[in-house]
Amino acid sequence: QREEGAVNAQGTVYGTYVHGLFDQGRFRRAFLNMLREHKGLRPLPLVRSINYRDWKNRALDRLADWVEEHLDMRTIEAVLGR
């Protein structure tokens, strides 16, 4: 098994290439609470949150609809060689 990502010595900077890491609300809140506690702040309650993956997909669908409506897709596809 290989480690993924990095954290600085102070525990204040995190980095990862794991896509979707923060899509799960409970993990995201627990992670943010860890940072809050590190800063001396009270943790926020673990509450049911929106499904971020679904929200993101709906937002991307709306963006795709806007692009198709406002750009000349035939020209773009021709430039891309399709």
N, C-alpha and C positions, 0 to 999 in steps of 0.2 A: 504494500500500500504506500502511496506517495502523498506527502502533505501538499495542501493546496492553499495558496494565499500567503499573506504575511501580516505581521503586526509589529509596531515599533516597541521599544523597550518600556516605554511609559504606558503602553496599552491605550494610547489615544488615537492611533491611526491604524486602520485596517484596510486590507486590499485583497481582492479575490477575482478569479476569472470564472467563478461558478455562477452561471446565468440562472436567474430565478431565485437566488438565495433569499431575497426578502419578499417573495411572493406570498409566503405563508404568514398570516397575521399574527399568530401566537409566537412564532419564532421572532418576527420583526419586533414585536412589542417587548419580548424578553431581552432581546439584544439591546434595544434602546433603553430599557430599564437598567441593564448592566452599566451602560454609559452614564445614565442619570445618577445612579448610585456612586459611580466613580467620581462624579462632580459634586457629590454631596446633596443631590436632589432626591426627593421622594420618588419611589417608583409609581408609574401610572398603573391603574387596574388592568388586569388581563380581561379584556372584553371581546366579544365576538366582533369581528371586523368584516369589511367587504372582502370578497374574493378578488384579490388584486389581479390575478392572472386573467380572470374574466373581464374585469374593468379595463385592463390594458388591451385585451383583444378587441373589445368594443370600441375603444378609442382609436386603435389602429384601423379598424374597419371604417370608422367615420372619416379618418384622414384619407384612406384610399378612395372613398366615395368623393371627397372634395377634390382630390387630385384628378380623378377621372372626369369630373364635371368641369374643372377649370383649366385643364391643360389639354393640348392637342396630342392625345395618346398615339394616334397613327404616326405622327412625325417622330415622337419619342421612340416608338417601336421600330420605325425605319432606321433611325440612327443607331439603335442597338442591334440592328441586323436581324430582326424578327420578321 
